[in-house]
Amino acid sequence: MAKIQVVDQNNTKVGDIELSPEVFEVEIQPEILNMVVRAQRAAKRQGTHATKNRALKTGGGRKPWRQKGTGRARAGSSRSPLWRGGATTFGPQPRDYSFKVNKKVRKLALQMALSSRVSEAKLTVVNTIDLTEIKTKAFAAVADKLGLGKTLIVAKDADEKLIMSARNMPHIKVIEADKLNVYDVLLYPELVMLESAAQDVQERLK
């Protein structure tokens, strides 16, 4: 097991935590990470885009002009896709973009994402972030001491003071441990885990 130091919210070392190699030292396979991220993003797509085909367009029931003798091309409807204001051919229709990814593969991908942060020395474990009130300024002071840039913070449970205080900082996101996902870990270059969250994640992903 690898050890990583634990700091407090003032960035002072207060101890160490052992990280399981089964979770934090997994060989990274980019193709698996790619597949899981695509699945996550595809599942978020609404898929409500639509265009009107000839069946959905109103009007066009009367033949614009007779078949022969006008010198013009034959026309059966003013709602033809060839006409301005006409229907759309092969346009997008409402659909579900999501696709299934095996549960074991999703778990493996999350282990890989966490391992990548450990290998890059971008994982910081904080024993606790204790805010006395909901105030962005108070959290900003903690973030400054920890030297946080674009960061994902993982807490074990929903901490209203932490979540509300951090939400006005566009480069920082707070997420609960049970909602930890591959996309967010890879999106944010730095990862901060509260000690209780690190232990919880480790137990769930073993």
Number of C-alpha atoms within 10 A of each C-alpha: 11 12 10 16 16 20 20 20 21 14 17 13 14 11 12 15 16 13 17 17 14 16 21 23 20 19 13 16 12 11 10 16 22 13 14 24 19 14 18 17 12 15 15 11 12 12 15 10 10 11 14 16 18 16 8 10 15 11 11 14 10 9 12 12 14 11 13 9 8 9 7 10 10 13 15 15 18 18 21 18 14 13 12 9 11 19 21 18 13 9 11 14 13 11 12 13 13 16 11 9 12 9 9 9 14 19 17 24 26 25 26 24 25 23 22 20 21 19 12 10 12 16 21 22 25 28 22 16 17 14 16 10 13 15 15 18 13 16 25 16 13 19 19 13 14 18 10 18 14 15 23 24 27 27 27 19 12 13 16 12 17 22 19 16 20 23 14 14 14 9 13 18 18 21 19 16 22 14 10 17 20 21 19 17 20 18 11 18 15 21 25 21 25 23 22 18 23 21 17 15 19 18 11 11 14 13
